[in-house]
Amino acid sequence: MGYVIRGKLKAALLALLLGTPAFGSAEQWMDAMPLTEDQLADASGRQGVSMQLQVNNNQQNANVSDNLLTGNVVTGNNSISDNAFGNMSGVATVIQNTGNQVVIQDSTQINILINH
């Protein structure tokens, strides 16, 4: 990966970790050269990256209690149609709920490894 791209990724990651605003516009990336097919092929599947150990911990707590459903209680149907994720990019979270009085908890952890 080119040094310019690595530097910008490190700066963006540092800004994210420190809670400061990251790059404001695409123009700040204009000096980055695109990777060649060979560079992309060499980087796929973490080739050449030494083994890394990561430990993630996530705790979620929820409680649903003392609820009472009466009368004509109807729940819905869930379906995901063909090609529902056809134009998706990036990180997506899909949550579906077919019932009543349900606690839904979701978390996403994204680990970024930048080796120089």
N, C-alpha and C positions, 0 to 999 in steps of 0.2 A: 504494500500500500504506500502511496506517495507520502513524503514527509509533510507536505502542506495539508493533506487530508488528515493525517495522524495528528498534527498540531491542532487543527480546528476541532477534531473529535475530542481530544484531551481537554481543550478549553471549554467546549460545550458540556462535557461531563463534569468538569470542575465547577462550572457555573450552576449546573443542576444540583450538585451535592451541597454547594454553599448557599443555595437558594437565591442566587442573583440572576437577573434576566440574562438569557443566552443571546445569541446573535439575533439582531433585529431584522435583517433582511437577507434575501438571497444574494444580493450584490456582494456581500462579504465572502461568499464562496466562489466568486467568479474566477479567482486565480488558481483554483484547484483543477488539476488535470484529471480527466476520467481514466479509470484503470483499463489496461489492455485486457484482452481475453486471457492471455497467459497469466497475468497478475491475478485475475479473478480465479482462474483454475488452480493456481498455487495456494490461494487463500481458502479454498472451499474445504469443508469438513475439518477445520482446525489443523490442517497440515502444518507441520513445523512449529506448532505451539506446544510448549511443554505442559505437562499435566498441571492443572490448577485445582485447588480444593476450595469449595465454597459451601458455607453453611448458612442456610436461611431459616428463620424462625418467624412464624406468623401465628398469632393467637386471636381467635374470634370467639366472642361469647354472646349468646342471645338466649332469650327466654320468652316463650309464649305460654301464658297460664291464665286460668280462670276465664277462658273464653267460652261462649255459648252460642251455637248456631241454632236458630229455630225457623220454622216455616219452610218454604220451598227454596232450599239452598241449591244453587246451580254452580257448577264449576265449568270452566271452559276447556277448549281443546288447544293443544299446541301442535303446530306443524311448521316445518321449515321447507319451503318449496325448492324445487330444482333450481340450481344456480343461484341460491340465495347469497352465497359468498363470492360470486363470480368476479365482482369488481373490488373486493376487499383488499386493502393493503395495510401494512402496519400491524399493530397489536389490537386484537378485537376480543371482546368478552361478550358471550351470549348467555343470557339467563332466561329461563322459562319457568313459569309457574302455572300449574293446572289446578291448584287447590285454594282453599280458604284458610285463613289464619296460619300462614306460612311465614317463617323467617328465612329470608334469603341473605346470605352473606357471600361476598366475593372479594378476592384480593388478587392482585397481579404483582409479581416480582420480576423485574427485568434486570438481568445481570449483563453488564457490558465489560468485556475484556479487551484491553488495548495493550498489545505488546509492541515494544519498539526494538 
